[in-house]
Amino acid sequence: MQWSRIESVPIRLRLAIGYVVLVIVTVAVVGVFALWVLATEVQNDTDNALTLRASLVQREFERVSAQGITRDEAASVLEDISPQNVFSAPGIYVQIRSADGAILASSANLPNGQFPEVAPLVADAVHEQARYASVEVGGERVRIHAVPIYWKDQVVGVVLVGQALHLLDQTFVEIEQILVLTTIGIAILALAGGWWLTGRALGPVVAATRDAQRIALNDRFDQRISVPSAQDELRELTTTFNDLLQRLEAIVVRQREFLADASHELRGPLTVIRGNLDLLRLELPDEERDHCVREASAEVERMAGLVSDLLFLAETDAQEIVEREPVPLDRLVASVYQRAIVMDGDRHWIVLGKNDPATVLGDRARLDQLLWNLVENALRYTPPGGVVNLSSRTLGSRVEVVVADTGIGMSSSHLERIFERFYRVDRARSRSQGGSGLGLAIVKQVVEAHGGTISVTSEPDKGSTFTVSLPRIVS
């Protein structure tokens, strides 16, 4: 069977079958080992009994005083020992042979009066090597033991004692049948038990699967999968899956908010543009027509900036924004400071504080955008006459850029969300000041793309301080 077909079998059935196979193999190994031990013990007992019987016959011939053994003497000895208990049992055979292997006497119950295929046994006994062997006699197995007969330290004959094994063989056949039937019964019970146990074990998985299917079907990412009470791998799996659902829920919520905010932000300029275009269709004085054109053009510029910011954020999400090259950050800070002086027109006090020389590996254009967004944000929310301070300093292998202002500030409840897209502390005031709600989101994206961090502290009516930490090139 191909592995792909095995994998297509339900896991519950695979586990149950695996459990059954394991049980069958275990029972088979134990059964075979037990049969081997039992057969070995039975054979040892049989050999010991044959050794005892052979020694009794051997001692009978030691009392013979003639040199050599005649047929009459052999027959007489067999007649004398026949009534003894050790020889009266059915299936006990005795045969006397001369040193040259000739049959001198055999017990009356021996089929055909001889043991077949015992020449090697007789030869070993003549050479004083007692041996055992199993041969076929009259259609049944017989265990045979051969010992030499001595007269004056000379081997003058051989005693062959045999015991039929048909009863033992039949017993072993019955035991094997019982073992097979028992194995089949155990396999059936194991299959049923394995099916039940795997059903119990996989119950939480089935429940979790149904919960996941329901969540996927209804797009209800706010729902969660039931977590099993047991401290096991299934609990860890469901907990991990719930964490994934929580992240998906946050992504979906942010996506919905993003689409709603983007639609709202674009609808305003489009409404203004459409209104001005409708007015241009009318017969208006040249001054009013110029005003409509300027207003529509301003809204187009605002919408173009908004789309540009959205495209930039999409690029950052795809991690396609950063080009790696050495950038002198201190020069970039100074350049942004000079630009702010020109753009602000003396409405604020813009101060360049400490500006340590530092070089970072990154994208010059994106870093410039990062710094300008922070400075522009500070100028936008600082009343005229307020102070905006720009500085940088090196700290070990990093460089910190700080933009602080004495503006309107914000409460601590807003600090965790100000880097979210389209988030505004005061929506109406932000729109009136030209903000799109994307500036700080872009700042965070650029900082993280350069392997840095950004933090903010703020107090209402006292101002805000943004701190950017970036890795620098240490020479």
C-alpha positions in Angstrom: 0.0 0.0 0.0 1.4 3.4 -1.0 2.1 5.9 1.8 -0.4 8.4 0.3 -3.2 5.9 0.6 -2.3 5.3 4.3 -2.3 9.0 4.9 -5.8 9.2 3.4 -7.2 6.9 6.1 -8.8 8.9 9.0 -6.4 9.4 11.8 -8.7 7.8 14.3 -8.8 4.6 12.3 -5.0 4.7 11.8 -4.5 5.1 15.5 -6.9 2.2 16.3 -5.2 -0.1 13.7 -1.8 0.9 15.0 -2.9 0.0 18.5 -4.2 -3.4 17.3 -1.0 -4.1 15.4 1.0 -3.3 18.5 -1.2 -5.5 20.7 -1.0 -8.4 18.2 2.8 -8.1 17.9 3.1 -8.0 21.7 0.9 -11.0 22.2 2.6 -12.9 19.4 6.1 -12.2 20.8 5.0 -13.2 24.3 3.2 -16.3 23.1 6.1 -17.5 20.9 8.5 -16.9 23.7 6.3 -18.7 26.2 5.9 -21.7 23.8 9.7 -21.8 23.3 10.3 -21.8 27.1 7.6 -24.4 27.6 8.9 -26.6 24.8 12.5 -26.3 26.1 11.4 -27.2 29.6 9.3 -30.2 28.4 12.2 -31.4 26.2 14.6 -31.1 29.2 12.1 -33.1 31.4 11.8 -35.7 28.6 15.5 -36.0 28.2 16.0 -36.4 32.0 13.4 -39.1 32.1 15.1 -40.9 29.1 18.5 -40.6 30.9 17.0 -42.2 34.0 15.5 -45.1 32.1 18.6 -45.6 30.1 20.8 -45.8 33.2 18.4 -48.4 34.7 18.8 -50.6 31.7 22.5 -49.9 31.7 22.9 -51.2 35.3 21.0 -54.4 34.4 23.6 -55.3 31.9 26.5 -54.5 34.2 25.4 -57.6 36.2 25.9 -59.8 33.1 29.2 -61.8 33.7 29.8 -63.0 30.1 32.0 -61.2 27.7 29.6 -59.6 25.2 25.8 -59.6 25.1 23.7 -62.4 23.5 20.2 -62.0 22.1 18.9 -64.1 24.9 20.5 -62.0 27.6 19.2 -58.8 26.0 15.6 -60.3 25.7 15.9 -61.4 29.4 16.8 -58.0 30.6 13.9 -56.4 28.7 11.5 -58.9 30.2 12.8 -58.1 33.7 12.4 -54.3 33.4 9.1 -54.3 31.6 7.0 -54.5 34.7 8.8 -51.4 36.3 6.8 -48.2 36.3 9.3 -46.2 34.4 8.9 -48.6 31.4 5.3 -49.5 31.7 3.9 -46.2 30.5 2.6 -46.2 26.9 4.9 -44.8 24.3 8.1 -46.0 26.0 10.4 -47.9 23.8 13.6 -49.8 24.5 16.1 -51.4 22.1 19.4 -53.2 22.7 22.1 -53.2 20.1 25.5 -54.7 19.9 28.6 -52.6 19.6 28.5 -53.1 15.8 24.9 -51.8 15.6 23.1 -55.2 15.3 19.7 -55.3 17.0 19.7 -57.8 19.8 16.3 -57.1 21.4 13.5 -54.6 21.2 10.4 -53.8 23.4 7.3 -55.5 22.1 5.5 -52.1 21.5 8.2 -50.7 19.2 6.7 -50.4 15.7 8.5 -52.7 13.2 10.9 -53.7 16.0 13.4 -50.9 15.3 14.2 -47.2 15.5 14.9 -45.7 12.1 17.7 -43.4 11.4 19.6 -44.0 14.6 22.9 -45.2 13.2 24.7 -41.9 14.1 23.3 -42.2 17.7 24.6 -45.7 18.0 28.0 -44.8 16.6 28.3 -41.9 19.1 27.3 -44.1 22.0 29.9 -46.7 21.0 32.4 -43.9 21.2 31.1 -43.1 24.6 29.2 -39.9 23.5 25.6 -40.0 24.9 23.2 -38.2 22.6 19.6 -37.3 22.1 17.6 -37.2 18.8 14.0 -36.9 17.6 13.0 -39.3 14.8 9.8 -40.5 13.1 8.6 -43.9 14.3 5.3 -45.3 13.0 4.1 -41.8 12.0 4.8 -40.1 15.3 7.8 -38.2 16.7 9.9 -40.1 19.2 12.6 -38.7 21.4 15.5 -41.2 21.7 18.5 -41.4 24.0 21.5 -43.7 23.4 24.0 -44.8 26.1 26.8 -47.4 25.9 26.9 -50.7 27.8 30.2 -51.5 29.4 31.9 -54.8 30.4 35.3 -54.4 31.9 35.6 -50.8 30.6 34.8 -51.9 27.1 31.7 -50.9 25.1 29.9 -54.1 24.3 26.5 -52.7 23.4 24.2 -49.8 23.2 20.9 -49.0 25.0 18.3 -47.0 23.0 15.4 -45.6 25.1 12.7 -43.7 23.3 9.5 -41.8 24.3 6.7 -41.0 22.0 5.9 -37.3 21.8 2.5 -37.5 20.1 0.7 -36.4 23.3 3.1 -33.5 23.9 2.8 -32.5 20.2 -1.0 -32.6 20.4 -0.9 -30.5 23.5 1.3 -27.9 21.8 -1.0 -27.9 18.8 -3.9 -27.2 21.1 -1.9 -24.5 23.0 -1.1 -22.9 19.6 -4.7 -22.9 18.6 -5.8 -21.4 21.9 -3.0 -18.8 21.5 -4.3 -17.9 17.9 -7.9 -17.7 19.1 -6.9 -15.7 22.1 -4.9 -13.3 19.9 -7.8 -12.9 17.5 -10.1 -12.1 20.5 -7.6 -9.7 22.0 -7.2 -8.0 18.6 -11.0 -7.5 18.3 -11.1 -6.1 21.9 -8.1 -4.0 21.1 -9.7 -2.6 18.0 -12.9 -1.8 19.9 -10.9 -0.4 22.8 -8.6 1.5 20.5 -11.5 3.0 18.6 -13.1 4.1 21.8 -9.9 5.5 23.3 -8.9 7.4 20.2 -12.4 8.7 20.0 -12.1 10.0 23.5 -8.6 11.3 22.9 -9.6 13.1 19.6 -12.8 14.4 21.0 -11.3 17.8 21.8 -9.8 17.9 18.3 -13.1 17.2 16.7 -14.7 19.9 18.9 -12.0 22.4 18.0 -12.4 21.6 14.3 -16.1 22.2 14.5 -15.5 25.5 16.3 -13.0 26.5 13.7 -15.3 25.6 10.9 -18.1 27.6 12.5 -15.8 30.6 12.9 -14.6 30.4 9.3 -18.1 30.0 8.0 -19.5 33.0 9.8 -16.4 35.2 9.7 -16.7 35.6 13.4 -13.1 36.1 14.4 -14.2 37.5 17.8 -15.2 34.0 18.8 -12.7 31.5 20.3 -12.2 27.7 20.4 -13.0 25.9 23.6 -9.8 25.1 25.5 -9.6 21.6 27.1 -9.1 21.5 30.8 -6.3 18.9 30.6 -2.7 20.3 30.6 -1.6 18.6 27.4 -0.6 19.2 23.7 -4.3 19.7 22.7 -4.6 22.6 25.2 -1.4 24.1 23.8 -2.7 23.7 20.2 -6.1 25.3 21.0 -4.4 28.1 22.9 -2.1 28.8 20.0 -5.0 28.8 17.6 -6.9 31.2 19.8 -3.9 33.5 19.8 -3.9 33.3 16.0 -7.6 34.1 16.0 -7.0 37.1 18.3 -4.4 38.4 15.9 -6.7 37.8 12.9 -9.4 39.6 14.7 -7.2 42.6 15.3 -6.1 42.6 11.6 -9.7 42.4 10.4 -10.7 45.2 12.7 -7.8 47.4 11.6 -8.6 46.6 8.0 -12.2 47.6 8.4 -11.2 50.7 10.3 -8.6 51.5 7.6 -11.1 51.1 4.8 -13.7 53.1 6.6 -11.2 55.9 7.4 -9.7 55.9 3.9 -13.1 56.1 2.4 -14.0 58.9 4.7 -10.7 60.8 4.0 -11.1 60.5 0.3 -14.8 61.4 0.2 -14.1 64.9 1.6 -11.7 66.0 -1.2 -13.9 64.3 -3.9 -17.0 66.1 -2.6 -15.2 69.4 -2.7 -13.8 68.8 -6.2 -17.2 67.7 -7.5 -18.9 70.8 -6.0 -16.3 73.1 -7.5 -16.7 71.4 -10.9 -20.4 71.8 -10.7 -19.9 75.5 -9.9 -17.6 75.9 -12.9 -20.4 74.8 -15.2 -22.2 78.0 -14.1 -21.6 81.5 -15.5 -19.5 82.8 -12.6 -17.2 85.8 -12.4 -13.6 85.2 -13.2 -12.6 85.8 -9.6 -15.0 83.1 -8.3 -14.0 80.7 -11.0 -10.3 81.1 -10.0 -11.3 80.5 -6.4 -13.1 77.3 -7.4 -10.1 76.1 -9.4 -7.7 76.8 -6.6 -9.9 75.1 -4.1 -10.3 72.0 -6.3 -6.5 72.0 -7.0 -5.7 72.1 -3.3 -8.1 69.2 -2.6 -6.4 67.2 -5.5 -3.0 67.9 -3.9 -4.4 66.7 -0.5 -5.8 63.6 -2.1 -2.6 62.9 -4.0 -0.7 63.2 -0.7 -3.1 60.8 1.0 -2.8 58.3 -1.8 1.0 58.6 -1.7 1.0 57.9 2.0 -1.3 54.9 1.6 0.9 53.5 -1.2 3.9 54.0 1.1 2.3 52.1 3.9 1.4 49.3 1.5 5.0 49.1 0.5 6.2 49.0 4.1 3.7 46.2 4.8 5.3 44.3 1.9 8.8 45.1 3.3 9.9 46.7 0.1 10.9 50.2 1.3 14.4 50.1 2.7 17.5 50.4 0.6 20.7 49.7 2.6 23.4 52.3 2.4 25.4 54.3 4.9 23.5 57.5 5.8 25.1 60.3 7.9 22.2 60.8 10.3 23.7 64.0 11.8 23.7 65.7 8.4 20.2 64.5 7.8 19.1 66.0 11.1 20.7 69.3 10.2 19.1 69.3 6.8 15.6 68.8 8.2 16.3 71.6 10.8 17.2 74.0 7.9 14.1 73.0 6.0 11.9 73.5 9.0 13.3 77.0 9.5 12.4 77.9 5.9 9.0 76.3 5.9 7.9 77.6 9.3 8.4 81.3 8.5 9.4 82.4 12.1 6.1 81.2 13.6 7.9 79.0 16.2 11.3 78.8 17.9 13.0 75.9 16.2 16.1 74.8 18.1 18.8 72.4 17.0 20.4 70.9 20.1 23.2 68.4 20.4 23.8 66.6 17.1 26.4 63.9 17.5 28.0 62.5 14.3 26.5 59.1 13.6 26.1 56.9 10.5 23.3 54.4 10.1 22.6 51.8 7.5 19.4 52.5 5.7 17.3 54.4 3.2 18.2 58.1 3.1 14.8 59.2 1.6 12.8 57.2 4.1 14.9 58.5 7.1 14.4 62.0 5.8 10.6 61.4 5.6 10.7 60.0 9.2 12.4 63.1 10.6 10.3 65.5 8.6 7.1 63.9 9.7 8.1 64.2 13.4 9.1 67.9 13.0 6.1 68.7 10.9 3.8 67.1 13.4 5.5 69.1 16.2 5.1 72.4 14.3 1.4 71.6 13.4 0.4 71.0 17.0 2.5 73.7 18.7 0.9 77.2 18.9 2.8 80.1 17.4 5.6 81.2 19.6 6.1 77.8 20.9 9.4 75.8 20.9 10.3 72.8 18.8 13.6 71.2 19.7 15.5 68.7 17.5 18.6 66.8 18.7 20.5 63.6 18.3 23.0 61.7 20.5 24.9 58.4 20.3 24.5 55.8 23.0 26.8 52.9 22.5 25.9 51.1 19.3 22.7 53.1 18.8 21.8 56.7 18.1 18.8 58.5 19.5 16.9 61.3 17.7 14.6 63.4 19.9 11.9 65.8 18.7 10.3 67.7 21.5 7.8 70.5 21.5 5.8 72.8 23.8 2.6 72.2 22.0 -0.9 71.1 23.0 0.2 67.6 24.0 -2.1 64.8 24.7 -3.4 62.6 27.5 -1.9 59.2 28.2 -5.0 57.4 26.9 -4.0 58.4 23.4 -0.3 57.4 23.5 -0.9 53.7 22.7 -2.9 54.5 19.5 -1.2 57.5 18.0 0.8 55.3 15.7 -2.3 53.7 14.2 -3.3 54.6 10.7 -5.9 57.5 10.5 -5.9 57.9 14.3 -6.3 61.4 15.5 -6.5 62.8 19.0 -8.9 65.5 17.7 -10.3 64.6 14.3 -11.8 68.0 13.4 -8.7 70.0 14.4 -6.4 67.6 12.6 -8.3 67.9 9.3 -8.4 71.7 9.6 -4.6 71.7 10.0 -4.0 69.5 7.0 -3.2 66.2 8.7 -4.1 62.9 7.1 -3.7 60.8 10.2 -0.9 58.7 8.5 2.2 60.7 9.4 3.0 58.9 12.7 2.0 55.5 11.2 4.6 56.1 8.5 7.2 57.1 11.1 6.7 53.9 13.0 6.9 51.8 9.8 10.1 53.4 8.8 11.6 53.1 12.2 10.8 49.4 12.4 12.0 48.8 8.9 15.4 50.1 10.0 15.5 47.9 13.1 14.7 50.7 15.5 12.2 51.7 18.1 10.1 54.8 18.8 8.6 56.0 22.1 6.6 59.1 23.1 5.9 61.0 26.3 3.3 63.8 26.5 1.2 65.9 28.8 -1.8 68.0 27.9 -0.9 71.7 27.3 2.8 71.0 28.0 4.0 69.3 24.8 5.2 66.0 23.5 8.6 64.3 23.1 9.2 61.7 20.4 12.4 59.5 20.8 13.7 57.4 17.9 16.4 54.8 18.6 18.3 53.3 15.6 21.3 51.0 15.3 24.4 52.9 14.0 27.5 51.8 12.2 30.4 51.7 14.8 33.8 52.1 13.2 
